Amino acid sequence: MIKHDVVIVGSGLAGMRAALEVCKELDVAVLSKVYPTRSHSGAAQGGIAASLGNVESDSWEEHMFDTIKGGDYLNDQDAVEEYVKAAPRVIYELERMGCVFSRTADGKIAQRSFGGHSKPRACFSADRTGHAVLHALHEQILKESKSIKIYSEWSMHSLTIEDGQCKGIVVSNIRTGEVEVIQGKAVIFATGGYGRVFKITSNAFASTADGAIAAFDAGLPIEDAEFVQFHPSGLYRQGILFSEAARGEGGYLVNGNGERFMEKYAPSRMELAPRDIVARAEQSEIDAGRGGGGKGPGEGFINLDLRHLGEARIMERLPQIRQLGIDFIGVDCIKDPLPIQPTAHYSMGGIPTDMFGQVIVDSEGTHMPGFFAAGECACVSVHGGNRLGTNSLLEAVVFGERAGKAALEYARKTGFEKINESHQKTKVLKVMEEVYQSDGTESYNDIRNEMKEIMMANCGVFRDEDRLKECVDTLQKLQVRFKKGKVTDKGKLFNTEIYEILELSNMLKMAEIISTAALNRKESRGGHFRTDHDKRDDENFLKHSMLSKSEDNSIDIKYKPVVITKYQPKERTY
Ligand SMILES: Cc1cc2nc3c(=O)[nH]c(=O)nc-3n(C[C@H](O)[C@H](O)[C@H](O)COP(=O)(O)OP(=O)(O)OC[C@H]3O[C@@H](n4cnc5c(N)ncnc54)[C@H](O)[C@@H]3O)c2cc1C
């Protein structure tokens, strides 16, 4: 059995930042199913928020208010306050680690506008911010190689909870297929989001809900799963992201008739309204037949027009976006608009934690000893019902650091408890063996495509009771069909087919959790919009949902109150 004081799953911003905290005193393992710098954090484009006030005066109070209004008042305000206050320090720390930020003419860190932020607050490295931050953190990790051991291309399969306490994880080495138990005094999950359950998504292939489902299977709840963010500017039909920075720099959204339609939906903020509002506006235009291209179901796009920004600004501030357009569809945004549509982008929900990254199991805030989570897989909840752009990289760094500190504190006082290694290992081996031996009539690829299709059509930007019921029903049937799948590659070495099937199993469960939560939230708030309940209902639904596995393997729903400190819920207009 492998042992480390603290075990971290995930090497995106949250996992790496946590490791840098723990390694100050203890020995730490960082496990990632992809090479560490291929984590999805590296794909982040537009920026990381902090009220530095380098372009216009700003304050943490304004950042806090914007975040809460943007989240449609579902955010836990005590956590938001801590997080926005930490932001400026975090940016300067990243800078000192070597993160190269773009600059103003007088040499300060430049800041651009982003949706829902009332001030230019996004610090950025052109449109490759995630790449810059991830590599700065990775360099620090490499410096600490004495106390940080990286398990690159290892997969976590399950979370070990025994005697009411978290004791480690069961993993396998993707190269050999060998299964091992890693014991830790504390475990931190930083496994990212789960956008891959949708057909159109900006997310990396690794964003498949493994962390959330390992926690769910271990009996822990998932908070606010119904809140999925659809980003307004995904490449038409493919979902690849064109950062909101394009609109932050002044880009327009234009429908098929050549109209800047945001005037009708958010007259004061226009293209820079929060993402939930812009995505709904786009989808409404498309659904009303005012998109570009075809008019049938799933057809139609919006144009992202950057031509008026001019070549010099595009090349300085948005070089990656331009290249993506050229590489994927042969459109150069200096000369032509880019066709876009809403794309599943970010998971507001996740494993419930307090503001120190400690995982909680119920509405009373009871801790699961030894288990921590941070970044997109966690729900603190600083984003409430809708995350503002650039607030997520910030969340990953701030709460990565906090979870690292809390895990260090916990592990310092804890010994390696007795763990039932063979039982934990056997459970995972059995699941893997079932997949290896699967010789049924169903195609896993068909099941995956049908899941993505129904999630996009029935649990997307617009939802209603009938469509959500059909969605849950379909997902349950797909899980039955999954048991009759057929594997073609039975080898042990680098068998990516097996891992994709295990990921599909996680995604099917996650999709059911998302759509069940959406079915039960009979109101519209943030990223969750019900055409049959199109108003926010604070009286009945100003609360977090907590979904967990019940005794009979169905899904049990409970709720948790929202923490409100400074800002009482108000109507949300832009
Ligand atoms: C295209 C794109 C652009 C974005 N742009 C911005 C932006 O400009 N600003 C902003 O604030 N936010 C942005 N976001 C959101 C932001 O990037 C993410 O929310 C954030 O980076 C998540 O970081 P993380 O550390 O939580 O997880 P990730 O970076 O997603 O890392 C997850 C890690 O978990 C590991 N992992 C997962 N499952 C397993 C398993 N079973 N076994 C082993 N390892 C596992 C993966 O290998 C990976 O290392 C963007 C997101 C996307 C998709």
The ligand as an SDF file (V2000), in Angstrom:
LIG
                    3D

 53 58  0  0  0  0  0  0  0  0999 V2000
  -12.2940   26.7010  -22.0280 C   0  0  0  0  0  0  0  0  0  0  0  0
  -12.4180   27.2580  -20.6400 C   0  0  0  0  0  0  0  0  0  0  0  0
  -12.0500   28.5630  -20.3740 C   0  0  0  0  0  0  0  0  0  0  0  0
  -12.1630   29.0670  -19.0810 C   0  0  0  0  0  0  0  0  0  0  0  0
  -11.7850   30.3620  -18.8510 N   0  0  0  0  0  0  0  0  0  0  0  0
  -11.8270   30.8470  -17.5820 C   0  0  0  0  0  0  0  0  0  0  0  0
  -11.3530   32.1500  -17.2890 C   0  0  0  0  0  0  0  0  0  0  0  0
  -10.8520   32.8660  -18.1530 O   0  0  0  0  0  0  0  0  0  0  0  0
  -11.4420   32.5850  -16.0210 N   0  0  0  0  0  0  0  0  0  0  0  0
  -11.9590   31.8180  -15.0170 C   0  0  0  0  0  0  0  0  0  0  0  0
  -12.0100   32.2750  -13.8710 O   0  0  0  0  0  0  0  0  0  0  0  0
  -12.4020   30.5680  -15.2720 N   0  0  0  0  0  0  0  0  0  0  0  0
  -12.3330   30.0580  -16.5160 C   0  0  0  0  0  0  0  0  0  0  0  0
  -12.7660   28.7810  -16.7600 N   0  0  0  0  0  0  0  0  0  0  0  0
  -13.1320   27.9310  -15.6310 C   0  0  0  0  0  0  0  0  0  0  0  0
  -11.8770   27.4700  -14.9110 C   0  0  0  0  0  0  0  0  0  0  0  0
  -10.8490   27.2600  -15.8370 O   0  0  0  0  0  0  0  0  0  0  0  0
  -12.0810   26.1750  -14.1320 C   0  0  0  0  0  0  0  0  0  0  0  0
  -13.2350   26.2340  -13.3540 O   0  0  0  0  0  0  0  0  0  0  0  0
  -10.8870   25.9280  -13.1990 C   0  0  0  0  0  0  0  0  0  0  0  0
   -9.6820   26.0200  -13.9180 O   0  0  0  0  0  0  0  0  0  0  0  0
  -11.0110   24.5670  -12.5400 C   0  0  0  0  0  0  0  0  0  0  0  0
   -9.8030   24.2830  -11.8740 O   0  0  0  0  0  0  0  0  0  0  0  0
   -9.6880   22.9840  -10.9910 P   0  0  0  0  0  0  0  0  0  0  0  0
   -8.3220   23.0200  -10.4000 O   0  0  0  0  0  0  0  0  0  0  0  0
  -10.8280   22.9070  -10.0680 O   0  0  0  0  0  0  0  0  0  0  0  0
   -9.8450   21.7540  -12.0000 O   0  0  0  0  0  0  0  0  0  0  0  0
   -9.1780   21.3670  -13.4010 P   0  0  0  0  0  0  0  0  0  0  0  0
   -8.2010   22.3520  -13.8720 O   0  0  0  0  0  0  0  0  0  0  0  0
  -10.3000   20.9990  -14.2960 O   0  0  0  0  0  0  0  0  0  0  0  0
   -8.3630   20.0640  -13.0290 O   0  0  0  0  0  0  0  0  0  0  0  0
   -8.9760   18.8580  -12.6700 C   0  0  0  0  0  0  0  0  0  0  0  0
   -7.8970   17.8660  -12.3280 C   0  0  0  0  0  0  0  0  0  0  0  0
   -8.4790   16.6900  -11.7790 O   0  0  0  0  0  0  0  0  0  0  0  0
   -7.8680   15.5670  -12.3420 C   0  0  0  0  0  0  0  0  0  0  0  0
   -8.8140   14.4470  -12.2630 N   0  0  0  0  0  0  0  0  0  0  0  0
  -10.1510   14.4510  -12.4950 C   0  0  0  0  0  0  0  0  0  0  0  0
  -10.6540   13.2310  -12.2940 N   0  0  0  0  0  0  0  0  0  0  0  0
   -9.6100   12.4400  -11.9300 C   0  0  0  0  0  0  0  0  0  0  0  0
   -9.4900   11.0620  -11.6070 C   0  0  0  0  0  0  0  0  0  0  0  0
  -10.5320   10.2340  -11.6120 N   0  0  0  0  0  0  0  0  0  0  0  0
   -8.2750   10.5800  -11.3030 N   0  0  0  0  0  0  0  0  0  0  0  0
   -7.1700   11.3870  -11.3030 C   0  0  0  0  0  0  0  0  0  0  0  0
   -7.2380   12.7030  -11.5950 N   0  0  0  0  0  0  0  0  0  0  0  0
   -8.4440   13.2120  -11.9060 C   0  0  0  0  0  0  0  0  0  0  0  0
   -7.5380   15.9800  -13.7660 C   0  0  0  0  0  0  0  0  0  0  0  0
   -6.5360   15.1570  -14.2970 O   0  0  0  0  0  0  0  0  0  0  0  0
   -7.0650   17.4100  -13.5150 C   0  0  0  0  0  0  0  0  0  0  0  0
   -5.7100   17.4130  -13.1250 O   0  0  0  0  0  0  0  0  0  0  0  0
  -12.6690   28.2630  -18.0440 C   0  0  0  0  0  0  0  0  0  0  0  0
  -13.0390   26.9600  -18.3080 C   0  0  0  0  0  0  0  0  0  0  0  0
  -12.9360   26.4630  -19.5950 C   0  0  0  0  0  0  0  0  0  0  0  0
  -13.4030   25.0590  -19.8340 C   0  0  0  0  0  0  0  0  0  0  0  0
  1  2  1  0
  2  3  1  0
  2 52  2  0
  3  4  2  0
  4  5  1  0
  4 50  1  0
  5  6  2  0
  6  7  1  0
  6 13  1  0
  7  8  2  0
  7  9  1  0
  9 10  1  0
 10 11  2  0
 10 12  1  0
 12 13  2  0
 13 14  1  0
 14 15  1  0
 14 50  1  0
 15 16  1  0
 16 17  1  0
 16 18  1  0
 18 19  1  0
 18 20  1  0
 20 21  1  0
 20 22  1  0
 22 23  1  0
 23 24  1  0
 24 25  2  0
 24 26  1  0
 24 27  1  0
 27 28  1  0
 28 29  2  0
 28 30  1  0
 28 31  1  0
 31 32  1  0
 32 33  1  0
 33 34  1  0
 33 48  1  0
 34 35  1  0
 35 36  1  0
 35 46  1  0
 36 37  1  0
 36 45  1  0
 37 38  2  0
 38 39  1  0
 39 40  1  0
 39 45  2  0
 40 41  1  0
 40 42  2  0
 42 43  1  0
 43 44  2  0
 44 45  1  0
 46 47  1  0
 46 48  1  0
 48 49  1  0
 50 51  2  0
 51 52  1  0
 52 53  1  0
M  END
$$$$
